[in-house]
Amino acid sequence: MIGVTLGVLNPTSVDLNLLVTYIQLPLSVVMAVLFILGLTIGAAIISIQAVRLRWVIRQKTKQNQKLSDQIIQLKKANIEAKESLKKESNALVTLEK
């Protein structure tokens, strides 16, 4: 709808200087081409950022899993150490009696 409106309201021709040659096109065509070019470049930039962020998320997930496994191992070691201390203290109490 907007494109049709631009085409109707901007029938004048404009000269494009492409460094090598000059092209004369209707203003609406130039605006439409530049709009599509802008959308394409924007989509490419967003896609690159999305891929980069997915990679970062994957790395952080792996790091998080490693840290989670380490926490579980430390908790198990702590429980074993507490049980060992209880046994030793119980053995000392029985020896004192």
C-alpha positions in Angstrom: 0.0 0.0 0.0 2.8 2.4 0.9 4.7 1.5 -2.2 1.7 2.2 -4.4 1.3 5.6 -2.7 4.9 6.4 -3.1 4.8 5.4 -6.8 1.8 7.6 -7.4 3.0 10.6 -5.4 6.6 10.5 -6.7 6.5 10.0 -10.5 9.5 12.4 -11.1 12.7 10.9 -12.3 16.0 11.3 -10.5 19.6 10.9 -11.6 21.7 8.4 -9.8 25.4 8.9 -9.9 27.0 5.4 -9.5 30.6 6.7 -9.9 30.9 4.9 -13.3 27.6 5.8 -14.9 24.5 7.9 -14.4 21.1 6.2 -14.3 17.8 8.0 -14.5 15.0 6.2 -12.5 11.7 7.2 -11.0 12.0 8.3 -7.4 9.6 5.6 -6.2 11.8 2.9 -7.7 14.9 4.3 -6.1 13.1 4.5 -2.7 11.8 1.0 -3.0 15.2 -0.5 -3.9 16.9 1.4 -1.1 14.2 0.2 1.3 14.7 -3.4 0.3 18.5 -3.0 0.5 18.1 -1.6 4.0 15.9 -4.5 5.1 18.4 -7.0 3.7 21.4 -5.4 5.4 19.4 -5.1 8.7 18.4 -8.8 8.5 22.0 -9.8 7.8 23.3 -7.9 10.9 20.5 -9.3 13.1 21.2 -12.8 11.9 24.9 -12.5 12.6 24.2 -11.2 16.1 21.7 -14.1 16.7 24.3 -16.7 15.7 26.9 -15.1 17.9 24.5 -15.0 20.9 23.5 -18.6 20.4 27.2 -19.6 20.4 27.7 -17.6 23.7 24.7 -19.3 25.2 26.0 -22.7 24.3 29.4 -21.9 25.8 27.8 -20.6 29.0 25.5 -23.6 29.3 28.5 -25.9 29.1 30.3 -23.9 31.7 27.2 -23.9 33.9 27.0 -27.7 33.6 30.6 -28.1 34.6 30.2 -25.8 37.6 27.0 -27.7 38.6 28.8 -31.0 38.5 31.6 -29.5 40.6 29.1 -28.3 43.2 27.6 -31.7 43.4 31.0 -33.3 43.9 31.9 -30.8 46.6 28.6 -31.5 48.5 29.2 -35.2 48.4 32.8 -34.7 49.7 31.5 -32.5 52.5 28.9 -35.1 53.5 31.5 -37.8 53.5 33.8 -35.6 55.6 31.1 -34.9 58.1 30.3 -38.6 58.4 33.9 -39.4 58.8 34.2 -36.8 61.6 31.1 -38.2 63.3 32.5 -41.7 63.3 35.9 -40.5 64.6 34.2 -38.5 67.4 31.9 -41.5 68.3 35.0 -43.7 68.4 36.7 -41.1 70.7 33.7 -40.9 73.0 33.6 -44.7 73.3 37.3 -44.8 74.1 36.9 -42.2 76.8 34.2 -44.2 78.5 
